[in-house]
């Protein structure tokens, strides 16, 4: 049993996969936090830009 535990302790073949999974989880957490924090203001900004484009487009095409 002790031999098995020692061999498992020395075996690090899955360590990099676990590190990458942890890195992806941390980055995902930051993305979720950013979307939660800035989501409302981004929605307002895009809505304002869409409204500006919609109101500017007809006047641009009418002059041609």
C-alpha positions as CSV (number, residue, x, y, z in Angstrom):
1,X,0.0,0.0,0.0
2,X,2.8,2.4,0.8
3,X,4.5,1.6,-2.5
4,X,1.2,2.6,-4.3
5,X,1.0,5.9,-2.4
6,X,4.6,6.7,-3.1
7,X,4.2,6.0,-6.8
8,X,1.0,8.1,-7.0
9,X,2.8,10.9,-5.2
10,X,5.7,10.8,-7.8
11,X,3.4,10.5,-10.8
12,X,2.7,14.1,-12.0
13,X,1.4,13.3,-15.5
14,X,-2.0,14.9,-14.8
15,X,-0.7,17.9,-12.9
16,X,-0.6,20.2,-16.0
17,X,-4.1,19.3,-17.0
18,X,-5.3,20.2,-13.5
19,X,-3.4,23.4,-13.6
20,X,-5.0,24.4,-16.9
21,X,-8.4,23.5,-15.6
22,X,-7.8,25.7,-12.6
23,X,-6.6,28.5,-14.8
24,X,-9.7,28.3,-17.0
25,X,-11.9,28.3,-13.9
26,X,-10.3,31.4,-12.5
27,X,-10.4,33.3,-15.9
28,X,-14.1,32.2,-16.2
29,X,-14.8,33.6,-12.8
30,X,-13.2,36.9,-13.7
31,X,-15.3,37.1,-16.9
32,X,-18.5,36.3,-15.0
33,X,-17.7,39.0,-12.4
34,X,-17.0,41.6,-15.2
35,X,-20.2,40.8,-17.0
36,X,-22.1,41.1,-13.8
37,X,-20.5,44.3,-12.8
38,X,-20.6,46.1,-16.2
39,X,-23.5,44.3,-17.9
40,X,-26.1,47.0,-17.3
41,X,-23.9,49.9,-18.4
42,X,-22.8,48.0,-21.5
43,X,-26.4,47.3,-22.4
44,X,-27.2,51.0,-22.1
45,X,-24.2,52.0,-24.2
46,X,-25.1,49.6,-27.0
47,X,-28.7,50.6,-26.9
48,X,-27.7,54.3,-27.2
49,X,-25.4,53.6,-30.1
50,X,-28.1,51.6,-31.9
51,X,-30.6,54.4,-31.4
52,X,-28.0,56.9,-32.7
53,X,-27.4,54.8,-35.8
54,X,-31.1,54.3,-36.4
55,X,-31.9,58.0,-36.2
56,X,-28.8,59.0,-38.3
57,X,-29.3,56.5,-41.1
58,X,-32.6,57.9,-42.6
59,X,-31.2,61.4,-42.8
60,X,-28.0,60.1,-44.5
61,X,-30.0,58.2,-47.2
62,X,-32.5,61.0,-47.7
63,X,-29.8,63.4,-48.9
64,X,-28.5,61.1,-51.7
